[in-house]
Amino acid sequence: LLDKNDRVFAMLVGSPKDQERWAQVNREAQRAFDAARSNFTLDDKQKDHRRGAFPAVAAGISYGGGQTRVSNLSHTPRNRRVIQALLENDAVRRLAGFGDAAFKLYAPRLHAYYSRTMQALCRNDPTLKPNFKKCVFGSATFNLGPRVATYVHTDHLNLPAGWCAITAVGEFNPSEGGHLLLWDLGLMIEFPPGALVLIPSAILRHSNTMVRPHERRYSFTQYSAGGLFRWVECGCMSQAAFFAQGGVYGLSGEERWRRDVGLWSTWEELLGMGA
C-alpha cells in the first residue's frame, strides 16, 4: 500500500512459498494457543478489552501504561510459565521469525531503527529479555481465540510511523470471514490462515470480521511501544527526568514524524531490490 509520495506504508505479505510446511506451522500454533488459553489465568481485562471480547496475552519489553521505566511485562509465576511455553514453541518462533524477516525486507531502514533501539535498551539494562533472538520487535500479543474478531481500534501507544506484524492463525474460509478491515482506507482484505500483514497500527483504524461458528481464528501480533524509542532518545531515562536535567529534544514532533515516515521504503526501491 502506497502513500501519495509512493512510500510503502503497509505490506500485505501473505505467507512463505512452502505452503505445506507453513500449514503445519499454522496447525502447531493453534495447538499452542489452545493450550495457553486453557492454562493461563486470565483477569477480566484480558478477556474483554478495547480490542475485542477474546482472551489476549501480551509479553515482552514495553514502556507506558503506568510503567515507571522500561521493563518486561510482569505476570504471575504460573502465567510466566505459560507465556514461556509459547515463546519457546517452534511454530510460534517461526511466525515471529517470518514477521521480522518480512519487516527487514520491505522496510530495511525502519527495521534498522527498531534494531538500534532494542540494542540500546538491552545494552543499558541487561535484565531486559527480548521475546525472540534476532527479532527487533519489543512486544508480542497472543490473541488466543478460539474465534478472534477485533473491534475497530488503533494501537495508539505504538510508534506512530512504525509497523505492527499481524499473523492470522486458525482454520477458516478466508472468503467467508476473518477479513482485515482498514477503515481509513476503505479496504476489506481477505486475510487467510498463516498470512502476515505489516501495518502502521498506531494510525490506521483496523479490525477483522467474524468467522463462522464452526471455524477457529487466532492472531499473533508483534510491535514496539513508542515509549521505547522516546526512552532511548532521552538517554535511557523518562521524559520527565530528561526535562528535569535540562534536556531538549533535537527535533519537534512534526520533524520526528517526517523523519520516521522517511524510513519507509519507496515503491521504486522495492522494485530495484526485487522484493
Disulfide bonds with the S-S distance in Angstrom:
none
